[in-house]
Amino acid sequence: MAAKKQKILCLCNGVSEKDILLILKRGAKNLEDVKKFTGAATGCGRCKSETEAIVEHFKKRKPIDLQTNIDF
C-alpha cells in the first residue's frame, strides 16, 4: 500500500500539516510557537490563515494539560 502523501502547507519552508500537528501535540500553544518551531507562516505569509486555523482547531479539540510540553 502506498504511503499517504503529506499536505505541504508552507511552501517557503516545506512545513506539512503533519509537522504543525506534531508540534502542537508536543506543547506549542499558539501560532507564534508554531512559527518559532516550524518556520511556517514566516516567509511569504500565504499559509498564515490556514496555519492559524489548524492551531485554533487543535486548541478546541485537545486540552493543553494532556499535551507533552517542549522546552521553549
Beta strands, then each sheet from edge to edge (+ up, - down):
strand 1: 8-10
strand 2: 15-16
sheet 1: 1+ 2-
end
